[in-house]
Structure formats: structure tokens, C-alpha cells
Amino acid sequence: MTREPIRSIQTGLNALGYQPGPIDGLFGGRTRAAAEGWLAAGGKAALAPAPPPPAPPEISSAVIYQGAARYPVDEIIVHCAATRADWMAGLPIAEKVAEIRRWHMSAPLNWKDIGYHWIIDRDGKVLPGRAENVIGAHAGAVKNRGTLGVCLLGGHGSSESDAFLQHFTPQQDITLRQMIAAIGLRTRIRKVSGHNEYAAKACPGFNVSTWLKGA
Ligand SMILES: [Zn+2]
């Protein structure tokens, strides 16, 4: 009996700001309580976006992360994988993330890990990539520092002025908004941007500021 389905649920609950306890694939008391909280909050649209708590002025430039490495993070940069809508369809998100990790860790990139911190599948499921307390590889040396990279699967053939739903799903829309809200609860995010604001690329295949405003 694989623990992967429960692990995936625990990872998702974590990403949405619930506390299922250790990501161990076991449906114990804490996972049950977190799942019940999530359901009680309305199922899929579980997390009501809340304003980030005001930080005291004396630590205004620092965002403290759990974990050993600490560095200020104040921006989320959205990406797409530029994969076709049916890429690896039917396979678990873990296999898709493993494939992207292989691309990033092999030539010509040869990175030490997958470049993104979070990956959002077509059905809205989420899997972590690089740990949040490790600097990513997604937006160039200058913008990697102090930012988190979130990657949507899909986006093949998109251009930077396309609408979100031309290339991505309503489930991805919900999850990305929930993720931005959840990250904003534990960090002071000042900006959510698209890769195309920092590079001559279509990525993520829509205008992030327009999308954030609900368009
Ligand atoms: Zn990108």
C-alpha cells in the first residue's frame, strides 16, 4: 500500500496553510483534523485570503523562514512549464515534477535541483520542488534571490498577453491564488510577478498583474 496519495493530500493541506503534521503518508489525527478544517472552510476554495500581518518596523526588510537558511523573500515569480495541455496526462504529479527535475539537473542546465519552489498541475494539485529556504533557479541570478518560483504545468505556445484561461485551467487559477495567499500569510510578499517581466519570454503565458486584478 503506497503512502503517496496521503502524502500528496498532506502536501496540499500544508500548501494551503493547514497543519497536517509530518508529511508521512499516514492518515493520522493531525492529518484528519487538517482535512476537516479544510472541508469546513469550503472544500476546494478552502483558504480565505487574509492580509499579511503587519511586521514590526525593525525587521521590515527580513522575512524569516522555517529551516536553516534564512534570507529575505518578498516576491513570487510565476512561471509555466511550456508543456502541452495533455503532457504526461494521467500520470501522478510526482512523475511530472521528477521529469522537470531531470531537465533542470541534466545538460545544458546541470542545476543542483529543480529550479522552482512549487509546481501546480493541470488539476490544481500542488507539489513542492526546491525547498522554500533554498534560493531557486528560475529568473536569473539577480531575481532568483529573494523570490519564490511557482510553475504552472501547461502554457505551450502561449504569449505574454494571452488570458490565463487560454492556456491554464480554472483549478490552476484557484490553486495559484490560494498559494499566493498562503505564502503571504507566512512572508511579507510585496509583489507577484511573471517571468516575462524580467526576461524576453512569454512565460508564464499571461500578464500576471492583469490576472491578479481578476481579469
Ligand atoms: Zn519562466
Boltz pocket constraint, residues with backbone or C-beta under 6 A from the ligand:
constraints:
  - pocket:
      binder: B
      contacts: [[A, 78], [A, 79], [A, 80], [A, 138], [A, 195], [A, 203], [A, 204]]
      max_distance: 6.0
